[in-house]
Amino acid sequence: MKRPIDGLVFSRPRQGMAAIRAGEWKLLAEVNAKREIQSAKLFNVVEDIAEKRDLSAAQADKARRLQSRLQTYLETVGDPSPTMRRRKKAE
């Protein structure tokens, strides 16, 4: 099975967040209920393992490319997380 994009994606839409990791870069995004990116921060996780320095302004092109890849992923892949109702029924 071919992955829709290169990189590792974490998506937690009900918590309003998503992230993409590609090489040493990680883009952490806030998403709305429609899974649209509202804001994002870029980190070099090799040099800044604690993710304290947002490099989205200094590395604007890198941030835009990763944000575009993440948004494409969010638009093309269904939300795999269960609804709260299903989670409660399972308990």
Secondary structure, 3 states (H helix, E strand, C coil): CCCCCCCEEEEEHHHCEEEEEECCEEEEEEECCCCCEEEEEEEECCCCCCCCCCCCCCCHHHHHHHHHHHHHHHHHCCCCCCCHHHHHHHC
